[in-house]
Every structure is written in structure tokens, then in C-alpha cells.
């Protein structure tokens, strides 16, 4: 008896291909709609935490964690559309997690270090820090890495574990910091008069704090004359402005009073 191939093709189409097509379409729709819902929920949670005045560091960390969890849930839902048993998938995911964790122990270490950075709070978003060989302003503390903008406007991403394992210097934590400079004056210049002139001029520089007052003291005596330590105080945001303006002030004071250029002096004595 001849086989009707057209009936077999129709049966294949109606039995397998059409349901599979509907499942694929449903999965694509779920992915698009789910992604939109995740973005909405993430934005709403971020705005809610902003209204509650939650610290930006914690707010961004919670939002990133929430988005990752919702993406995993969305993938599990899409797999269930194709008839894949989600409990089996969860077990497979756990086993894969163990294998990936063994292979990517550094990634998990970064995740754990990120949690400790949030809990211990050695710095927050917006602070100017130095750590992990990088100095700059913290823009984001992520699940696995921290993003820092360096003073030359170069964005650098540092693994949380490397950052947490290193010494962290937070320049923003205290209300002010000291600018470290020196001024070399010649032998013919009275150091005590120079100290008074420099101290008065530095006090006029914008953003130099009156309390604590600028320090101008004798640092050492050398072959060129007297070296002075010049140390004004300012907020970290004004550090480089005060640094450069102080150097200009030193040049102005020396020029206004005709101080000679310091140079090493040697005395040669003839034996009698």
C-alpha cells in the first residue's frame, strides 16, 4: 500500500513544527517583555532608594544584584516554556555553579570582596581614593569590580578583591588635607623674614583654610641656602588649585623682594 507523504508532512508540521514555532515566539516575547519589566523594576527600585536617601553606593549594588537575580528567573521561566523541568535545571545550575566556582574562584573572591566593601564602607561613590595601584574618583562599586575615574579622565575598572586586599587611601574622608611643598631660598635671604612674607601671601590664596593655619617652617640648611617647608591646608576638591597657586605665590614673593636665585656656595681656604 503506497505511503501518503503529504499526510506525513502535514502531520509533522501540525504536530511538531507549529507548536515549536509558538513556543519560540512565546520565548522571544517573554524575553523582550521580561527585559522591559526588569528595567522598569530596576529603575523603580533605584528611584525608591533615592527618595529614601539610601547611600548611592548601596543603592547601585542592590540594583545590580536585583537585576542579575531577575535575569536568572527570566531564563528559568523561558526554559519552562519549552517543557524543560525547572527543578532539574535548578539542580544543573547548582552543579554548574560549583564547577564554575572552582574554575573561577577569583570571580567569587571579587564578589565576596564587593560585599565586604559595602558592609565595611572604607569608601563610597564619589570619594577620591588610592588603591589597587589606581588613584581617582569612585564612580561605581559593582558586584565584581569597582569603577574609578583617574585625574586624567581615564576610567579604570579594578577587581574588588585586588582593591580590598590592598591598602586603601581615602582622601575625601577627612574634611581637609595638607599640601606638601618646599621653597629653596638663597644664603643672603633672611629665612625668618621669608617665612613671614610667605605665610601672609599663602593665607590670601582662595580655598586655603585659616584653621589650621598654613605651616611655613625651616626644613633644612643645605649648600644652596635654607629650604623651607610650605604646607597650606585645603579640602581635597581644591588640592591641585591650592598646590599650583602656592607655587605661583612663592615665585611672586621672591620676585617682589628681589631674592637671588639660590645656588650652592663653596669656600676654598688656602693653607697658611
C-alpha positions in Angstrom: 0.0 0.0 0.0 1.6 3.4 -1.0 2.5 5.8 1.8 0.9 9.3 1.5 4.0 11.5 2.1 1.8 14.7 2.1 -0.1 13.4 5.1 3.1 12.7 6.9 4.5 16.2 6.2 1.2 17.8 7.3 1.2 15.7 10.5 4.8 16.7 11.2 4.0 20.4 10.7 0.9 20.4 12.8 2.3 18.1 15.5 5.8 19.4 16.0 6.7 22.5 13.9 3.7 24.7 14.7 3.8 24.1 18.5 7.6 24.6 18.4 7.2 27.9 16.5 4.6 29.1 19.0 7.0 28.2 21.9 9.9 30.0 20.2 7.6 33.1 19.6 6.5 32.9 23.2 10.0 32.7 24.4 11.1 35.7 22.4 8.1 37.6 23.6 8.9 36.7 27.2 12.5 37.7 26.8 11.5 41.1 25.4 8.7 41.8 27.8 10.7 40.3 30.7 13.7 42.5 29.9 11.4 45.6 29.8 9.8 44.6 33.2 13.3 44.1 34.7 14.4 47.6 33.5 11.2 49.1 35.0 11.6 47.3 38.3 15.3 48.2 38.4 14.6 51.9 37.7 11.7 52.0 40.2 13.9 50.4 42.9 16.7 52.9 42.2 14.3 55.9 42.4 12.7 54.5 45.5 16.1 54.2 47.2 17.0 57.7 46.0 13.8 59.0 47.6 14.6 57.3 50.8 18.1 58.8 50.6 19.8 55.5 50.6 23.6 55.9 50.0 24.4 55.7 46.3 27.0 53.0 46.8 24.5 50.7 48.5 21.7 51.7 46.0 23.7 50.7 42.9 24.9 47.5 44.5 21.4 46.4 45.4 20.0 47.4 42.0 22.7 45.4 40.2 22.1 42.4 42.3 18.3 42.6 41.8 18.8 42.8 38.0 21.0 39.7 37.9 18.5 37.7 40.0 15.6 38.7 37.8 17.5 37.7 34.7 18.1 34.3 36.1 14.4 33.9 37.0 13.5 35.0 33.5 15.8 32.4 31.9 14.2 29.7 34.1 10.7 30.8 33.0 11.6 30.7 29.4 13.1 27.3 29.7 9.8 26.1 31.3 8.0 27.3 28.2 10.0 24.7 26.2 8.9 22.0 28.7 12.3 21.8 30.4 11.8 20.7 34.1 12.9 23.7 36.1 13.8 21.7 39.2 16.2 19.7 37.1 17.5 22.9 35.7 18.0 24.3 39.2 20.0 21.2 40.2 22.0 21.5 37.0 22.6 25.2 37.7 23.8 24.4 41.2 26.2 21.8 39.8 27.4 24.2 37.2 27.8 26.8 39.8 30.1 24.5 41.8 32.1 23.7 38.7 32.3 27.4 37.7 33.1 28.4 41.2 36.1 26.0 41.3 37.3 27.3 37.9 36.6 31.0 38.6 37.5 31.3 42.3 38.8 34.7 41.6 35.4 35.9 40.4 33.8 34.7 43.6 36.5 36.3 45.6 35.7 39.6 43.8 32.0 39.1 44.7 32.8 38.5 48.3 35.2 41.4 48.4 32.5 43.6 46.9 30.1 42.6 49.7 32.7 43.5 52.3 33.4 46.9 50.7 29.6 47.6 51.0 29.5 46.4 54.7 32.7 47.9 56.0 32.5 51.1 53.8 36.1 52.2 53.5 34.9 54.5 50.8 31.7 55.3 48.9 30.7 56.5 45.4 32.2 60.0 44.9 35.2 59.6 47.2 38.7 60.2 45.9 40.8 57.2 46.8 44.0 55.4 46.0 44.0 51.6 46.0 44.9 48.6 43.8 47.6 50.8 42.1 44.9 53.3 40.9 44.1 56.8 42.2 40.9 58.6 41.3 37.2 59.2 42.0 34.9 56.2 42.7 32.1 56.1 40.2 30.6 52.7 40.9 31.0 49.8 43.2 29.8 46.8 41.3 29.2 43.1 42.1 32.7 42.1 40.9 34.6 45.3 40.2 34.9 49.0 41.2 35.0 51.7 38.5 37.3 54.7 39.1 37.9 57.8 37.1 41.5 58.9 37.3 42.5 62.6 37.4 43.4 62.5 33.7 39.8 61.4 32.9 40.7 57.8 32.2 38.1 55.3 33.5 39.7 52.2 35.2 37.9 49.1 36.4 39.5 47.3 39.4 38.7 43.9 40.7 37.1 44.2 44.1 39.4 41.5 45.5 42.5 43.3 44.4 41.2 46.6 45.8 40.1 45.1 49.1 43.4 43.2 49.6 45.4 46.4 49.0 45.9 49.5 51.2 43.0 51.9 50.6 43.7 55.6 51.0 40.6 57.7 51.2 41.4 61.4 50.5 37.8 62.6 50.9 37.0 61.0 54.3 38.6 63.8 56.4 37.4 67.5 56.0 40.8 68.7 54.8 44.3 67.6 53.7 47.7 69.2 53.8 49.6 70.3 50.6 53.3 69.4 50.8 55.7 71.9 49.1 59.2 73.2 49.7 60.8 76.5 48.9 64.6 76.9 48.5 65.9 80.4 49.4 69.5 81.7 49.0 72.0 82.3 51.7 71.6 86.1 51.6 67.8 85.9 52.3 66.8 86.2 55.9 64.8 82.9 56.5 62.6 84.4 59.3 61.6 87.3 57.1 60.9 85.0 54.2 58.7 82.7 56.5 56.6 85.7 57.5 56.2 87.0 53.9 55.3 83.6 52.5 52.9 82.8 55.3 51.0 86.1 54.8 50.9 85.6 51.0 49.6 82.0 51.2 46.8 83.0 53.5 45.4 85.1 50.7 45.1 82.2 48.3 41.5 81.1 47.6 40.4 77.9 49.4 43.4 77.8 51.8 42.0 77.2 55.2 42.6 79.7 58.0 42.3 76.9 60.6 44.5 75.0 60.6 46.8 77.9 59.5 49.4 77.3 56.8 52.7 76.0 58.0 55.9 77.6 56.8 59.0 76.4 58.7 62.7 75.8 58.2 63.1 72.3 56.9 66.9 72.1 56.5 70.1 74.1 55.7 72.0 73.0 52.6 74.7 74.2 50.2 72.3 76.5 48.3 70.9 78.1 51.5 67.8 77.5 53.5 65.0 75.1 52.5 61.5 75.9 53.8 58.6 73.5 54.3 55.5 75.2 52.9 52.2 73.4 53.9 48.8 75.0 53.4 45.6 73.1 54.2 42.6 72.8 52.0 39.7 70.5 51.1 40.6 67.6 48.7 38.5 69.1 45.9 40.7 72.2 45.9 44.1 70.4 46.3 45.6 71.0 42.9 44.3 74.5 42.7 46.0 75.3 46.0 49.1 73.4 45.0 49.7 75.4 41.8 48.6 78.7 43.3 51.0 78.2 46.2 53.9 77.7 43.8 52.9 80.9 42.0 52.7 82.7 45.3 56.3 81.6 46.1 57.5 83.0 42.8 55.7 86.2 43.3 57.1 86.8 46.8 60.6 86.1 45.7 60.3 88.3 42.7 58.7 91.2 44.6 61.5 91.3 47.1 64.4 90.7 44.8 65.5 87.3 46.2 68.5 86.0 44.3 68.5 82.6 42.7 69.7 80.0 45.2 73.0 78.3 44.2 75.5 76.1 46.1 78.4 78.0 47.6 81.8 76.6 48.3 84.6 78.2 50.4 88.2 77.4 49.5 90.8 78.1 52.1 94.5 78.3 51.4 96.8 76.7 53.9 98.8 79.3 55.8 
